[in-house]
Amino acid sequence: MFKPIRSLELRLTLLATTCAAMVLCAVALMTYLGINQILIAQQDRALVERIERLEILLQDSRNIEQIIARPKLYQNMLGNQDNLFLLMQSDRILININPLGIPLPEFTHQPQIQFRDLSAHAYPTRIAWKTIQINRQPYVLVAGKQWSERLAILSPFQKNLVIYVVIGILAIFILCIMASRLGLRALRVLREQTHAINIHQLEQRLNLVHPPQEIKQLASDINAMLDRIEMGYSQLNRFSEDIAHEFRTPLNNLIGQTEILLMGERSPAQYQEVLISNLEDYQRLKRMIDSMLFLARADAHKVCLNRQKIQLQLFIDNIFSIFEYQAEEQHCNFVLKLEATELAADPELLQQALYNLVSNALIHGGNHRTINVRSNRKTINNISMIALSVITSGLEIAPEHLTHLFERFYQCNASRQNTHQTGGLGLSIVASIMMLHQGTYQAVNSAEGVCFELIFPEM
């Protein structure tokens, strides 16, 4: 079993050589057949001239019997043994010059000259015949000549032609190798530059001098891929740093409080107070771990959607009721305006997404805010969509932060001392939920305030 050829250079060389060899062989074959036809045409003209001369000679003779009685005259005129001449009347052969004894077929009476190849004999011969009138009597005049002269020309030409074709194919193969190496030089440079890029040099990009259009496009695509990899690697580094910090803070609290507790005797009330404080840190760690596990499962597409028709009025009212006491404490109020009253989504995931957005609005919006939740229909790329918007009035986010809000552990405020913070995973979970629903999401500053919009495909 043959192994596939893995070298692109060799593949191109063999492909180009094969195509050129086929063309070369076709040209050689057409040349051979063309010369053969030329030789046949010359032989036919010679036979025609011979018949015409003999016909004139016979027509000018007054006594056909005297000519028939002297066949040696015609044999001497024809010369070589490879020539043939017959004069026939009905079934009688009046003149029979056939030194090689070539068997003859039956001849039809035709006033025009006819041709035929006799190849069954050891001496292949081409004959021509014509019916002539002598003294108002029909006679068949036959002339022939062996192929030996034509074959004597074609045989060495055929051998030379085969040699020329083989030499030509070898020359084409060598030229194709040179052309392939020259043509793929940009690809080799691309490979060398790509090989030089590693995890410590992700900022390096491919830079080719006057490359072919295809290689230029490939280099551009690779550079775009490197941009995405570099961005992803930077996010991963920042994610690792942030997660380490997020875990370190509650762990330091747990360790510090436990060390203080163990430094001396404590009352049961003091033990209970420390355990309650520790429990808050445990719950915070658990929330972050649960969030990270959900994000990992969402990235691996291991979260199964239970898509249902949801009545948005009742659904969102239930979410508002969860935050009722917190909204009263912050003197915030909720406003619900629904243009689209139904939505096809997973109820649990939709509740989690809206919960995170409303919680985020209350935590970061501060007091005396109005939180608007709206729905409306949109048409994007001829596809009907339903948009859910959570708008926090009077709040604006700096434009440089808007595109990063849904990144994991990203926070507009670098300070991590906010007691309400959730570690920066809430909006990341919203983004994953939207990707699971094959929807889109965005954060924009509007005239009313900062708007977080979730866009679902309408089923």
Backbone torsions as a table, in degrees:
resi	resn	phi	psi	omega
1	MET	NA	128.3	-176.3
2	PHE	-77.9	139.9	175.1
3	LYS	-84.6	142.5	179.1
4	PRO	-65.7	146.0	178.3
5	ILE	-77.6	120.4	-174.4
6	ARG	-93.7	-16.4	-178.4
7	SER	-81.4	121.0	177.5
8	LEU	-64.4	-38.1	179.5
9	GLU	-61.1	-44.9	179.5
10	LEU	-69.4	-36.4	177.7
11	ARG	-61.5	-47.4	179.7
12	LEU	-63.7	-40.0	180.0
13	THR	-62.3	-48.7	-178.5
14	LEU	-66.1	-39.0	179.8
15	LEU	-64.8	-46.7	179.8
16	ALA	-66.6	-40.0	179.0
17	THR	-64.2	-41.8	179.8
18	THR	-62.8	-45.3	179.3
19	CYS	-62.8	-45.3	179.9
20	ALA	-65.9	-37.5	179.5
21	ALA	-65.4	-39.3	178.0
22	MET	-63.1	-42.8	178.2
23	VAL	-65.0	-42.6	-179.2
24	LEU	-63.5	-44.0	178.7
25	CYS	-64.4	-39.0	178.2
26	ALA	-64.0	-41.5	178.1
27	VAL	-64.9	-41.7	179.4
28	ALA	-63.3	-42.5	179.4
29	LEU	-63.9	-44.1	179.0
30	MET	-64.7	-35.6	177.1
31	THR	-64.8	-45.5	179.1
32	TYR	-61.1	-47.3	-179.5
33	LEU	-65.9	-35.3	178.7
34	GLY	-65.1	-43.5	177.7
35	ILE	-65.7	-38.0	177.9
36	ASN	-61.5	-42.2	178.4
37	GLN	-65.8	-37.0	177.8
38	ILE	-63.3	-42.9	179.5
39	LEU	-66.3	-39.0	177.3
40	ILE	-63.6	-42.7	178.9
41	ALA	-62.4	-40.4	177.4
42	GLN	-64.5	-41.9	179.1
43	GLN	-63.8	-39.4	179.0
44	ASP	-65.8	-39.7	177.4
45	ARG	-63.2	-38.6	178.4
46	ALA	-64.4	-40.5	178.6
47	LEU	-66.9	-39.3	178.4
48	VAL	-62.7	-45.8	179.2
49	GLU	-62.2	-39.6	179.7
50	ARG	-63.7	-45.3	179.8
51	ILE	-63.4	-41.9	-178.7
52	GLU	-64.9	-40.2	178.3
53	ARG	-65.0	-44.1	-179.5
54	LEU	-66.8	-34.3	178.0
55	GLU	-65.5	-42.6	178.6
56	ILE	-63.2	-41.0	180.0
57	LEU	-63.5	-43.6	-179.5
58	LEU	-69.0	-36.9	-179.8
59	GLN	-67.8	-32.1	-178.3
60	ASP	-81.1	-16.2	-178.9
61	SER	-78.3	131.8	-177.4
62	ARG	-78.6	-30.9	-176.0
63	ASN	-121.9	102.1	-177.9
64	ILE	-64.6	-27.0	-178.7
65	GLU	-67.2	-36.0	178.9
66	GLN	-67.4	-35.8	179.1
67	ILE	-69.8	-40.0	179.6
68	ILE	-64.6	-33.0	-178.8
69	ALA	-72.5	-10.8	-178.1
70	ARG	-121.9	63.4	-179.2
71	PRO	-67.0	-23.8	-179.9
72	LYS	-60.8	-29.3	179.4
73	LEU	-59.2	-43.8	-179.2
74	TYR	-72.9	-34.6	178.8
75	GLN	-64.7	-40.2	177.3
76	ASN	-67.8	-32.7	178.7
77	MET	-67.5	-38.8	-177.9
78	LEU	-76.2	-34.8	173.9
79	GLY	83.3	-98.4	-170.0
80	ASN	-60.6	156.4	179.5
81	GLN	-74.2	-16.2	-178.7
82	ASP	-80.2	1.3	178.8
83	ASN	-94.1	156.4	-177.4
84	LEU	-139.9	139.6	177.8
85	PHE	-150.0	131.4	178.0
86	LEU	-138.7	145.0	171.3
87	LEU	-124.7	121.3	-172.7
88	MET	-125.6	144.2	171.9
89	GLN	-131.2	116.1	-173.2
90	SER	57.4	-120.7	-179.5
91	ASP	-99.7	3.0	-178.9
92	ARG	-93.2	137.8	174.1
93	ILE	-98.6	108.8	-176.0
94	LEU	-82.6	-41.3	175.6
95	ILE	-125.6	126.3	-176.2
96	ASN	-131.7	93.4	175.8
97	ILE	-109.1	96.5	-177.3
98	ASN	-144.0	71.7	-172.2
99	PRO	-62.3	-25.7	-177.4
100	LEU	-94.8	0.5	177.3
101	GLY	63.8	42.0	-178.9
102	ILE	-75.1	126.0	179.2
103	PRO	-67.6	136.7	-175.5
104	LEU	-108.8	146.9	177.8
105	PRO	-83.2	179.0	173.0
106	GLU	-78.6	138.6	-176.5
107	PHE	-104.8	135.3	174.8
108	THR	-90.3	149.0	-179.8
109	HIS	-80.3	109.6	179.4
110	GLN	-131.2	132.5	179.3
111	PRO	-72.8	-19.5	177.3
112	GLN	-97.4	157.8	-178.9
113	ILE	-71.8	131.5	177.8
114	GLN	-113.0	151.9	-178.8
115	PHE	-124.8	151.9	177.8
116	ARG	-160.7	144.4	176.1
117	ASP	-98.8	131.4	175.8
118	LEU	-109.4	96.7	-174.3
119	SER	-107.3	-3.7	-177.8
120	ALA	-75.3	-19.4	-177.4
121	HIS	-84.2	163.8	177.8
122	ALA	-63.7	-23.2	178.8
123	TYR	-117.3	90.4	-179.8
124	PRO	-57.6	135.7	-174.7
125	THR	-137.7	145.5	173.3
126	ARG	-108.4	127.9	-175.8
127	ILE	-118.2	158.2	173.7
128	ALA	-136.3	142.5	179.4
129	TRP	-142.6	159.4	-177.9
130	LYS	-156.0	143.0	176.1
131	THR	-91.5	124.7	-179.7
132	ILE	-119.5	161.0	178.5
133	GLN	-109.5	121.2	175.0
134	ILE	-124.7	118.7	-177.6
135	ASN	54.0	41.9	178.1
136	ARG	62.3	20.8	177.6
137	GLN	-115.9	136.3	-179.7
138	PRO	-78.3	131.7	176.1
139	TYR	-129.7	146.8	176.0
140	VAL	-105.2	121.9	-179.2
141	LEU	-105.4	121.2	-175.7
142	VAL	-120.7	131.7	175.3
143	ALA	-131.2	145.7	-178.8
144	GLY	-149.0	160.7	178.7
145	LYS	-150.0	138.3	-179.3
146	GLN	-68.4	163.2	177.5
147	TRP	-79.2	-4.4	-170.3
148	SER	-55.7	-39.3	-179.1
149	GLU	-67.4	-43.0	179.4
150	ARG	-67.2	-41.7	179.0
151	LEU	-66.4	-31.7	178.7
152	ALA	-64.7	-27.9	176.7
153	ILE	-84.4	-42.9	-174.6
154	LEU	-72.9	-35.9	-174.6
155	SER	-60.5	-54.0	177.5
156	PRO	-65.8	-33.4	178.2
157	PHE	-64.2	-39.5	179.3
158	GLN	-64.0	-43.3	179.0
159	LYS	-62.9	-45.3	179.2
160	ASN	-63.9	-37.1	-179.2
161	LEU	-64.3	-40.2	177.4
162	VAL	-62.4	-42.6	178.9
163	ILE	-63.4	-44.1	179.9
164	TYR	-62.6	-40.1	-179.8
165	VAL	-64.5	-43.7	179.4
166	VAL	-62.7	-45.8	177.9
167	ILE	-61.6	-40.7	179.1
168	GLY	-62.8	-41.0	178.4
169	ILE	-64.0	-43.1	177.4
170	LEU	-61.4	-43.1	178.7
171	ALA	-63.4	-41.7	178.3
172	ILE	-63.4	-41.1	179.5
173	PHE	-60.3	-44.9	179.8
174	ILE	-65.1	-43.9	179.0
175	LEU	-64.7	-36.9	179.1
176	CYS	-67.0	-38.2	176.3
177	ILE	-60.2	-47.1	179.9
178	MET	-62.7	-42.8	-179.5
179	ALA	-66.5	-38.4	179.8
180	SER	-65.9	-43.7	178.7
181	ARG	-61.9	-42.1	179.3
182	LEU	-68.5	-42.3	-177.7
183	GLY	-69.4	-29.9	-178.1
184	LEU	-96.9	11.3	179.5
185	ARG	-61.0	-40.6	178.5
186	ALA	-62.5	-34.3	178.8
187	LEU	-68.8	-36.9	176.6
188	ARG	-66.2	-40.8	176.9
189	VAL	-62.7	-40.9	177.8
190	LEU	-60.5	-42.5	179.3
191	ARG	-63.9	-42.9	-179.3
192	GLU	-63.8	-43.2	179.7
193	GLN	-67.7	-38.1	178.5
194	THR	-66.0	-38.4	-179.4
195	HIS	-64.8	-27.6	-177.6
196	ALA	-77.3	-13.4	-178.9
197	ILE	-85.5	128.1	177.2
198	ASN	-136.4	-173.2	-173.6
199	ILE	-64.7	-23.2	-179.8
200	HIS	-93.1	-3.5	-178.5
201	GLN	-131.7	44.0	-179.1
202	LEU	-68.9	-17.0	179.6
203	GLU	-79.2	-12.2	-179.4
204	GLN	-73.3	142.6	-179.3
205	ARG	-127.5	158.7	-179.8
206	LEU	-75.2	134.9	-178.5
207	ASN	-139.3	101.3	-178.7
208	LEU	-106.1	144.8	-179.3
209	VAL	-95.4	115.2	178.1
210	HIS	48.9	56.5	179.4
211	PRO	-79.0	161.9	172.1
212	PRO	-61.3	159.0	-174.9
213	GLN	-58.4	-42.0	-178.0
214	GLU	-66.0	-42.5	179.2
215	ILE	-68.2	-37.2	178.0
216	LYS	-61.5	-42.9	178.8
217	GLN	-65.7	-40.1	178.1
218	LEU	-63.3	-44.1	178.5
219	ALA	-62.0	-40.0	178.1
220	SER	-63.1	-41.7	178.6
221	ASP	-65.5	-40.2	178.6
222	ILE	-65.4	-41.1	178.1
223	ASN	-62.5	-39.7	177.1
224	ALA	-64.7	-38.2	177.2
225	MET	-64.9	-40.5	178.0
226	LEU	-64.0	-35.9	175.9
227	ASP	-60.7	-43.6	180.0
228	ARG	-67.5	-40.2	179.2
229	ILE	-64.8	-43.3	179.7
230	GLU	-62.9	-42.9	178.7
231	MET	-64.2	-43.6	178.9
232	GLY	-64.3	-38.7	179.4
233	TYR	-67.6	-38.6	176.8
234	SER	-64.1	-42.5	177.6
235	GLN	-63.8	-38.2	178.6
236	LEU	-65.0	-41.5	177.8
237	ASN	-63.5	-44.4	178.8
238	ARG	-65.5	-37.2	177.9
239	PHE	-62.6	-44.8	179.7
240	SER	-62.9	-41.6	179.3
241	GLU	-65.5	-44.6	-178.1
242	ASP	-67.0	-41.7	-178.3
243	ILE	-67.4	-35.4	176.1
244	ALA	-62.7	-42.3	179.1
245	HIS	-66.2	-43.4	-178.4
246	GLU	-63.5	-37.3	177.9
247	PHE	-76.5	-32.7	-176.1
248	ARG	-67.1	-37.8	-176.9
249	THR	-61.0	-55.1	178.3
250	PRO	-66.4	-32.9	178.5
251	LEU	-66.2	-40.6	176.6
252	ASN	-62.1	-40.4	177.3
253	ASN	-61.3	-45.1	-179.5
254	LEU	-63.1	-45.2	-178.7
255	ILE	-64.9	-46.1	-178.2
256	GLY	-62.2	-46.1	-178.7
257	GLN	-66.4	-37.1	178.9
258	THR	-67.7	-41.9	178.3
259	GLU	-61.8	-43.4	178.5
260	ILE	-63.1	-40.5	-178.9
261	LEU	-62.8	-35.0	-176.4
262	LEU	-85.0	-4.0	-177.6
263	MET	-74.5	-16.2	179.8
264	GLY	-166.6	-179.5	179.0
265	GLU	-71.6	138.5	179.6
266	ARG	-128.7	153.8	178.1
267	SER	-80.6	159.8	177.2
268	PRO	-56.5	-33.8	179.1
269	ALA	-66.1	-38.0	178.9
270	GLN	-68.3	-40.6	176.1
271	TYR	-60.2	-43.0	-179.6
272	GLN	-64.2	-39.9	179.3
273	GLU	-63.5	-41.5	179.3
274	VAL	-68.3	-39.5	179.3
275	LEU	-65.4	-37.9	178.1
276	ILE	-65.0	-41.5	177.9
277	SER	-64.2	-41.5	178.1
278	ASN	-63.8	-36.2	-178.9
279	LEU	-61.5	-36.9	177.8
280	GLU	-62.5	-42.3	178.0
281	ASP	-67.2	-38.1	176.7
282	TYR	-61.6	-42.4	180.0
283	GLN	-65.6	-38.3	177.3
284	ARG	-63.4	-44.0	177.1
285	LEU	-61.9	-42.0	179.9
286	LYS	-63.0	-41.0	178.8
287	ARG	-62.1	-42.4	179.1
288	MET	-66.1	-40.7	179.5
289	ILE	-65.9	-43.4	178.2
290	ASP	-61.8	-41.1	179.2
291	SER	-64.3	-42.4	179.8
292	MET	-66.4	-38.1	177.4
293	LEU	-65.3	-39.8	177.6
294	PHE	-63.2	-44.2	179.1
295	LEU	-61.8	-40.6	179.4
296	ALA	-65.0	-42.2	178.7
297	ARG	-67.3	-37.5	178.6
298	ALA	-66.5	-41.1	178.1
299	ASP	-62.8	-34.7	-180.0
300	ALA	-87.9	6.9	-179.6
301	HIS	54.6	40.4	178.3
302	LYS	-102.8	7.9	176.8
303	VAL	-96.2	120.1	-179.1
304	CYS	-87.3	130.2	179.2
305	LEU	-86.7	136.1	172.5
306	ASN	-112.4	73.6	-173.1
307	ARG	-70.2	127.7	-179.5
308	GLN	-137.8	163.2	171.9
309	LYS	-78.7	122.5	-175.3
310	ILE	-114.3	130.7	173.4
311	GLN	-83.3	108.2	-169.5
312	LEU	-66.1	-33.5	-176.7
313	GLN	-58.4	-57.0	-178.8
314	LEU	-66.7	-38.6	-176.6
315	PHE	-62.1	-47.9	-176.7
316	ILE	-74.7	-32.8	175.6
317	ASP	-59.4	-37.8	178.5
318	ASN	-64.9	-37.7	178.1
319	ILE	-68.1	-40.2	177.5
320	PHE	-60.3	-37.7	-178.5
321	SER	-64.2	-28.7	178.5
322	ILE	-64.9	-36.8	-175.6
323	PHE	-99.8	15.4	-173.9
324	GLU	-60.4	-48.1	-176.5
325	TYR	-70.4	-38.5	178.2
326	GLN	-64.8	-39.1	178.5
327	ALA	-65.5	-37.4	178.0
328	GLU	-65.1	-41.1	179.9
329	GLU	-63.6	-35.3	-177.8
330	GLN	-93.7	3.7	-179.3
331	HIS	55.6	43.0	177.1
332	CYS	-108.1	154.0	177.0
333	ASN	-133.0	153.9	-178.0
334	PHE	-104.5	140.5	175.5
335	VAL	-128.3	124.3	-177.7
336	LEU	-113.2	125.8	178.1
337	LYS	-135.5	112.2	-172.8
338	LEU	-115.1	117.0	170.0
339	GLU	-87.7	-41.2	173.4
340	ALA	-101.5	124.0	-173.6
341	THR	-97.0	-12.1	-179.6
342	GLU	-126.3	152.6	-179.9
343	LEU	-150.6	136.2	177.3
344	ALA	-94.0	111.3	-178.3
345	ALA	-161.2	170.9	173.2
346	ASP	-77.9	119.8	-174.2
347	PRO	-58.8	-44.0	-177.4
348	GLU	-66.0	-43.2	-178.6
349	LEU	-70.7	-39.4	177.7
350	LEU	-63.6	-40.6	177.8
351	GLN	-62.2	-40.8	179.7
352	GLN	-66.0	-40.8	-179.4
353	ALA	-64.3	-48.3	179.6
354	LEU	-67.2	-36.6	176.5
355	TYR	-58.9	-45.4	-179.2
356	ASN	-64.6	-40.1	-178.9
357	LEU	-68.4	-43.3	180.0
358	VAL	-67.9	-41.8	177.5
359	SER	-61.5	-41.7	178.7
360	ASN	-63.1	-39.2	178.9
361	ALA	-64.6	-40.6	-179.9
362	LEU	-71.1	-42.2	-176.1
363	ILE	-68.4	-48.1	-173.8
364	HIS	-94.2	-15.4	179.9
365	GLY	-79.6	-26.2	-179.7
366	GLY	82.8	-161.9	-175.0
367	ASN	-88.6	162.0	174.9
368	HIS	56.9	51.2	177.7
369	ARG	-118.6	154.4	171.4
370	THR	-109.3	125.0	-179.4
371	ILE	-106.0	111.0	-179.3
372	ASN	-97.3	131.5	173.0
373	VAL	-118.4	121.2	-175.1
374	ARG	-131.0	157.6	173.2
375	SER	-133.8	143.4	176.2
376	ASN	-156.3	160.9	-179.9
377	ARG	-93.4	145.0	178.0
378	LYS	-135.6	156.4	173.1
379	THR	-120.4	115.4	-178.3
380	ILE	-122.7	119.5	-178.5
381	ASN	53.9	43.9	178.8
382	ASN	63.0	22.1	177.9
383	ILE	-117.1	130.1	-179.6
384	SER	-76.8	127.0	-177.4
385	MET	-128.0	160.2	174.4
386	ILE	-121.6	126.3	-177.8
387	ALA	-107.1	131.6	171.6
388	LEU	-108.8	127.5	-176.5
389	SER	-122.6	136.6	173.6
390	VAL	-116.9	112.2	-173.6
391	ILE	-114.9	125.9	176.5
392	THR	-102.0	114.3	-173.2
393	SER	-67.8	145.6	174.0
394	GLY	68.6	12.6	-178.6
395	LEU	-116.3	138.8	179.2
396	GLU	-136.9	141.3	179.0
397	ILE	-112.2	137.7	-179.4
398	ALA	-56.7	136.7	-175.8
399	PRO	-55.9	-32.1	-177.7
400	GLU	-68.8	-15.6	179.6
401	HIS	-93.3	-21.3	-170.7
402	LEU	-58.4	-41.7	-175.8
403	THR	-75.5	-11.7	-176.9
404	HIS	-107.9	-0.5	-173.0
405	LEU	-61.1	-32.8	-175.6
406	PHE	-89.4	4.8	176.0
407	GLU	-77.5	152.5	-176.0
408	ARG	-71.2	132.9	178.8
409	PHE	65.3	12.4	178.9
410	TYR	-78.7	136.4	178.8
411	GLN	-137.5	135.8	179.0
412	CYS	-65.9	-36.9	178.8
413	ASN	-96.4	120.6	-177.7
414	ALA	-66.1	-21.0	-179.5
415	SER	-69.5	138.1	-178.8
416	ARG	-111.8	21.8	-177.1
417	GLN	-92.1	-1.1	-179.8
418	ASN	-65.8	122.1	-176.7
419	THR	-71.0	-15.9	-178.1
420	HIS	-92.9	-4.0	-172.2
421	GLN	-66.2	150.7	179.3
422	THR	-111.1	12.1	177.5
423	GLY	89.8	1.6	176.5
424	GLY	80.8	19.1	-179.9
425	LEU	-103.5	-10.4	-175.6
426	GLY	-59.6	-50.6	-179.2
427	LEU	-72.2	-27.8	175.1
428	SER	-63.8	-38.7	177.0
429	ILE	-65.5	-39.6	176.7
430	VAL	-59.7	-44.9	179.6
431	ALA	-61.4	-42.0	179.1
432	SER	-65.4	-39.1	178.2
433	ILE	-63.1	-40.3	179.3
434	MET	-67.5	-38.2	177.2
435	MET	-65.2	-36.4	176.5
436	LEU	-63.9	-31.7	178.5
437	HIS	-88.4	4.7	-178.1
438	GLN	58.1	35.7	177.5
439	GLY	-110.1	-170.8	179.4
440	THR	-130.3	169.7	-177.5
441	TYR	-150.0	157.4	177.8
442	GLN	-164.0	158.0	174.5
443	ALA	-124.9	126.0	-177.7
444	VAL	-137.6	154.7	172.1
445	ASN	-91.1	120.9	179.0
446	SER	-110.7	177.5	179.6
447	ALA	-65.3	-28.8	-178.6
448	GLU	-84.8	-25.4	-177.0
449	GLY	151.7	-171.9	-179.5
450	VAL	-72.3	135.0	-174.2
451	CYS	-122.1	124.9	172.2
452	PHE	-105.3	119.0	-173.6
453	GLU	-115.4	130.5	175.9
454	LEU	-113.0	124.2	-175.5
455	ILE	-115.2	117.4	-177.3
456	PHE	-107.4	142.0	172.1
457	PRO	-69.6	137.1	-179.3
458	GLU	-82.6	122.3	-175.8
459	MET	-88.0	NA	NA
